[in-house]
Amino acid sequence: MNKTQNENNDNGEAERSGSVEQSYVMTKEEYAAAEKLAGETLANLKDTDGKVADTTGTPLFKKIVYGIGVAFAIFGLSTNSFLQMDLMKKGGIFLSFVLALSFLLYPTKIKGRRIYAVDVILAILGMSVGLYTYFRTDSFQTGVLEMTAVDLFMSILAFVLVILATRKVVGNALAILPLLFTCYALFGNMIPGAFGHYGFSYERFFMRMYMVSEGVYGLCTQIASSYIFLFILFGAVLERSGVGQFFTDSANRIAGASAGGPAKVAVISSGLMGMISGSAAANVATTGAFTIPMMKKEGFANKFAGAVEATASTGGLIMPPVMGSAAYLMVQYLNVPYSRIMLAALIPAFLYYLSCFFWVHFEALRIGHRGKDRKLIPKLADLKHRIWLLLPLAGIIFGMVLGYTPIFAALFGMALCLFAGLIQKPENRLSLRKIVDGFSNGSKSALTASIACVAAGIIVGVCSMTGIGQILTYNIVAISGGSLFFALILTAFSCLLLSMGLPATACYVLVATIVAPALIEMGVAPIAAHMFVFYFASLSNVTPPVAVASYTAAGLADAKPFEVAWQAMKIALPGFIVPFLFAYNPIILFENAEPIHLIIVIITSVTGVIFMAIAGAGRSFDKIKMPLRLSYIISALLLIDPGYVTDIIGMVLITATFMLDWIIFKKNKEKKPSNIA
């Protein structure tokens, strides 16, 4: 494929045929450019409302923000290890840091010009409301829990600042929802029927939202200040150690020489990076800056290159051990060890990435891609010198498997990260500057999840006060008419709809609070119900019309965002089916798993996922026509669906389709020489 074709490869994959003769390896200059692009993309990631973290300003301003980020990281590390602190006091300091950084990093602009004075004043006020909690908690708790005028004023101020910060960092949708729930709490006594309640005074409402461990300082914030913050910080420090490039080089070693090598490298490296990253968009920015140019130069369409990276990076949210931020909330909802969540996510995550891998493989065969020259693949000896970078990841996994808390595992992983970084070659060694940079970047990266959890805490607090969750659960069961399938469809649609304006964490909290109990009441295993919600909240990253991971990848691939999003959704199709699988049969989550039954489920699911990829790519032995593709899709769905009857029917149908596909291929192959003659 010539250069001109590569530059115009977004005209559609169907126009591409023939083999790709040249292989692509980044030069030092291109690698440096990709690294710079990754940094710029990370610094300017946009959320669904187009909010951008502003890292510009005077040198003094940038130093102040940098210092606050480092102090925030040190606070998080110390209060989750050796420095024991009352939960309310810890929450107050945590809120101070979150609000200060939110207002300093996300600017207030009038006619396109930033008004620094406003942001600084808001940041000071944000720190004040958090510090007020720290100093007032003891006297308030030892008293009779009566609000003073100052308490009420600070409660209202904190509430307003949280809403403003949420709007700046996350967007309008999550800022509006707490306001709607607040109106329900204050004026719900005017609503007739089942949805009404007895009402709450202003004093009582704001007391429960700010002065006690509910609302702003509730469970969501407690988890954000511990599990979520530590793991995001761990990922930032590990990334500074060069683990991202190590993952890319390792993936090149594994799959670079096979058909679709660069695209498979994107799948594998994004999956590995996803094991330590809680953000799909950040994963795209880091690995996509390297993998997307490689895919494009190897002949893959722009939109396909972006879609592969977006799909693979989204899978990181469901990939153990770190997973997405919502996974730590699930621990508290279900009251199970985090190792149980990791185990439950293992097979579904494997099926997700297996689908991506084979979709890429058959797409590469369809366009005639041969893979890289083996001479250009990284040498095994070069990778051995950096093998120590896997030590932190291994430490986290073994720590959780052995029953230690996620907090201990994260701290242990960071300690191993420092050790592994210090014993690298001088050019790869983890310096003090890199560690401090990792602390500052990690604090900034944690902002979205942190403020989302604080805002979601208000929603959860109102649900607890008013009992609206139980009322909605009853009505969901009634609307579904007792049909579990309809209830699952309704839940999936709710997740995708809410995720248009909410990050995955906030979406999970809302749906898990209101909808998941309805699924449990209808007989779904609790862990399956919550994993179902978690999956669809995560898959929103590639689902149009709002698909943050897809849009980030589109920018790197120079493709149209909607085209990337639709292509990514096609590649991720089995990911939309797998949640229904474990909702009906939680054995795939290792729930009451009998060995023989589990093995059968794994075999049939893997077979179904592979043939779903064949149908999607439209290529097996050769290009296949629509009737065979439809037959493969039906067979795959039957195999993915649990149950011996569907498995037998699916296996018979897929065998017959496969044999017919082979016969057609052989006949066409025999005809080709005579046609050429």
VEXGUMAR-705731 format. One record per residue (C-alpha): x, y, z. Coordinates in pm, whole numbers, plus 50000, padded with zeros to 5 digits. Each point is the difference from the previous one (the first is absolute). Last residue first. Layout:
N
XYZ/...
***
This chain:
677
494164818648246/499285021350305/496484986350019/501314964349966/502475006050285/497265015450223/497364972849963/501684975550239/500265026850269/496365009049961/499034963650048/502244996450305/498585031750160/496424989249938/500714966050159/501685016450300/497075023950063/497584970749972/502054981250260/500035030650230/496275005049960/499304963450087/502315001550301/498475033050115/496494985849973/500834968150192/501895019550269/497195025350038/497304973350029/502064981050260/500845031650197/496415012649983/498754967250149/502764998250262/499355034750139/501945032250016/499715024849708/503455004849850/499554969249783/496585010749871/501305035049933/502964985949808/497774977949785/497715029349915/503025021749910/501644972449794/496754994549809/499745037349933/503565000549866/499244969949780/496985017649849/502015032749963/502854987349787/503424989150124/503405013749908/502574972150014/500914972450240/498145020450266/499075035649909/496995022650053/501635019050289/496814998150206/499214964249908/503544988550080/499915019450329/496704983450095/501714967249911/502725006650255/497535011550270/497794969249956/502944976150024/501235017550316/496514998750151/499554963249915/503364990350150/499585021950312/496464987650068/501094963749960/502935005250238/497735016350258/497494971449982/502774974650060/501575019750287/496735008750184/499945037450064/497715012650275/500865035549884/503264998449808/498965030849799/499384977349699/497814979450235/497765030650020/497574984949745/497175023149900/501775032150103/503314984549894/498934996649638/498085032749989/503245017650097/501854981549718/497785013549721/501035036650003/503684990350018/499394976949706/499285031549795/503255017950089/501274999249642/496685013349873/499925027050270/503505010549900/498915004049638/497045021550109/502235021550224/502735004149738/497465011349741/498435023750252/503365016050082/501055005949636/503614989449953/503395016150056/501124969150193/501095019150313/496835020950006/497864969649926/501634981750293/498825027050241/496534998849844/499844962250036/501105001250365/497445027250080/497054983449830/496935022450015/497714993049703/501084972749972/501314971250215/503754995650041/500505014350350/496454989450089/501414965050032/501075007850358/496485007950125/498794969249816/502564978150175/499435014450348/496234995349979/500394963449904/502744995750261/497565012650262/497274975649901/502454971149961/501465006150349/496505000850149/498884967849821/497015007849778/496704987150146/497515027749919/500715017450333/503665001549902/499075017249674/497885025350191/502835006150249/502265008649701/497685028149882/500135028150259/503304998950187/501944980749736/498585023249732/501145031750177/503344987050124/500834984049663/499285032149809/502135019850244/502944976549947/499554997249621/500075037649951/496605016649958/498455019049711/499514973949732/500544974150274/496405004750111/498634986749671/502444970949976/499314989550359/496235004149965/500004980049673/501874971550170/497545000650291/496954999949772/501464971449796/500694981050323/496445006250122/498624988049665/502054968250025/498954994550361/496315001549913/497955005850315/497765024949821/503015022049931/498025030450115/499164983550335/503604990150076/501115034949906/497245014450222/501124980750308/503615010249948/498935036249954/498244999850338/502964983150171/502395026149863/497705028950093/500424991450371/500135037050086/503115003050214/502024971749842/499175011149646/500935035750098/503364988250132/500684979449685/499405030949786/502205021750224/502724973249992/499885001049619/501345035650022/502944988850218/500594969349781/500065021149683/502375024550171/502424971550068/499684981549667/500685031849802/502745012450234/502074968050014/502025009249691/501105032450165/501234981750309/501774974249782/501725027149799/501425016250316/501144966950151/501434987949667/501965032249967/501384993950349/501034964749901/501515011649669/502035026650182/501244974550254/501294978749713/498574967549866/502794984849791/499504994849626/503175017749878/501984987050299/498964963549941/497284988550234/500574992050369/498375032050130/496744995749811/499424964950133/500505011650360/497805030649959/497294979049836/500334974050275/499165027150255/497125011449781/498654964549978/500204996050379/498015032150041/497404988249749/499794965250157/499635014850350/497145022049882/498434971349805/499884980150325/502084968450040/498364966449930/502814980349838/498405006049659/500075037450069/503705000850078/500804975849719/498375022749743/501495032050140/503494985350019/499804986349646/499195034849873/502875015150197/502444973049873/499145004049632/502555028349969/502684974950099/499824985849648/501855030849876/503394984149931/498254969249865/498305020949731/503265008049825/501024963150004/496704990549836/500845021949705/497405024849882/498474990349661/501585016649694/501874969049887/496734980850020/498675021049712/496645012950106/496614985349923/498544986349678/497015022849938/497774988549716/497005022950059/497774970850105/502794982350187/500495031350212/496255001750068/500144963550105/502755006450254/498535032850127/496674983250074/501974971450154/501765022850251/496955021150084/497914968850071/502734984950214/500185033050187/496344998650099/500054962650071/502975004550236/498245028850176/496894978350048/502204971550135/501905021050259/497355024150128/498644976250265/503494992450127/500865036850034/496725007050183/500744971450242/503545013550055/498365032750101/498584982350305/496184999450029/497545024250160/497915001949683/499495037749998/503375006250165/502004979249752/497945014349715/501305034650086/503494987149934/498904987549657/498585034349918/503525014049966/500684978649696/502104968349994/503144996750220/500644962349989/498204991649781/498645012249663/496505014849993/501105036349966/502904989049778/497494987849744/499415036449911/503625001949883/499524970749760/496865015049850/501515034849962/503234986449849/498174977849754/497605028349911/502795024849928/501784976049765/496674990649837/499095036749944/503365007349841/499834969349777/502774974650051/502885000549753/503114994850213/500555037350029/496595003950162/500594971950249/503385013950106/498595035350036/497224986050224/502364979350219/502335026850133/497695029250089/497344973850071/501904985850298/499935030950218/497015019349866/497834969149961/500784989050357/499165034950124/496634997649822/499294965650148/500815011350354/500754977450297/503484991049882/502104971550143/498544969449826/498925022649715/503635003749902/500174962549942/496765000649800/501175030549808/503284982349922/498214968449883/497365016849785/502375026149854/502634973249926/497254980649824/499435030849782/503745002649929/500284962749913/496974997049775/501274966749871/502754987750231/503455015250048/498965025350266/498104975150212/502084990350304/503115021449953/497955030149899/497864994850311/503164999850211/501195032349835/496645016850066/499904987650362/503575012350058/499065033749848/497175003450251/502144987250289/502405029149966/500315008550372/497785030449953/497134976249918/500484982250332/499745033050187/496765009349822/498504965250042/500785000050373/498405034350038/496854987249829/500114969850230/500415021050313/497265024849913/497444973049922/500654978350303/500235027350267/498595034849951/497584988149731/498744972250228/499215024450280/498485024149749/497584973649872/499154987750351/498885033850125/501875032350061/498045021249749/496774981550081/500364980350320/502764999950261/498595029550194/500175038049967/499755002849621/496994983349831/498304988550319/500265034750155/498905015949673/496784980049998/499255004550371/500465037449986/497955004049682/497114980550153/499074965849867/496834986649841/497464972850086/500434981549671/498454999149650/500734974549728/497274976250116/497175024849956/499935037850008/503115021949960/500035030350231/502034981350264/502694996049732/500905036850037/503314999450187/501194964849914/498685001649642/501615034049947/503274985350126/499664970849757/499635024849713/502985020350121/502104968350035/499114991649636/500845034249855/503744999350073/500374965049858/498445011249673/501745033749976/503554987649969/502694979950175/502665024750114/498295034149983/496454988150075/501244978550286/501955029450142/496905022249992/497824973050163/502624993550269/500365037550061/496235004250047/499804971350250/503045012450192/498495035150022/496664985950118/501744979750271/502265029250097/496965022650052/498114973350194/502964993450228/500505037550054/496355003950100/500404971350245/498734965149924/499154976850289/501694966150015/499614997950380/503675005750070/502864974949984/499584996549622/499925037549939/502975007550225/502164973249835/498995007949641/500545037850007/503765001749926/500104975349709/496585010049865/501105036449992/503164989049815/497874985949719/497845031249978/503095022350003/501874980949728/497105005749765/499805036850098/503695003849915/499474982449664/496985022049924/502055031350072/502854987349780/497594991549717/498355034450014/503365018250005/501264980049701/497305012549765/500814981449677/499145017749678/497764984249737/497215025350044/499944993250373/501844968850114/500124980950327/502754974449974/500224963050080/503414994050158/499805024850288/496334994250079/500294962049999/503355000650179/498565019450295/496784979450009/501814966550006/502655011150251/497475013850248/497684970149950/502844976550102/500725021450307/496334997850103/499704963049919/502964992450226/498365019650278/496704981849946/501704966049984/502035006150318/503704997249924/502714973550019/503355010049851/502034968549921/498394988649673/496895014849839/500455034050164/503665001249891/499554990949634/497025022749943/501675029450177/503194994849799/497964999749679/498145031750095/503295017150090/501384991349654/496895013849829/500045031350215/503655005249904/499284997049627/497105024550030/502255024750184/502844994949752/497635006149708/498795032650157/503585011650065/501074992549642/497005020149873/497124981049848/499344968849797/498964965550123/496325005449916/497994968050044/497415000449723/496244998550019/498384989649670/496694989350147/500644962849952/503495001950142/503025013749828/503554987350039/502425028949968/502934989850220/499704963749896/499985010049633/503045022350048/501934972650178/499094973949741/500985023949721/503405006050162/500584962450024/498924996049637/502415027549892/502844983750195/499184966549839/499915016449657/503445015550056/501434967450132/498644981949695/496794980650033/499804966049834/497834993549698/499974971049765/499665003549627/498354975349765/496385003050097/498144973649808/497125004949764/496655014750075/498645032550132/496855015149857/497834981650249/501815016750285/498445033549932/501155034049876/501965004550321/503164987049839/500875032449833/503515004450134/500674962949976/498854998949641/502355028349910/502884982050167/499624968449796/498474966950100/
***
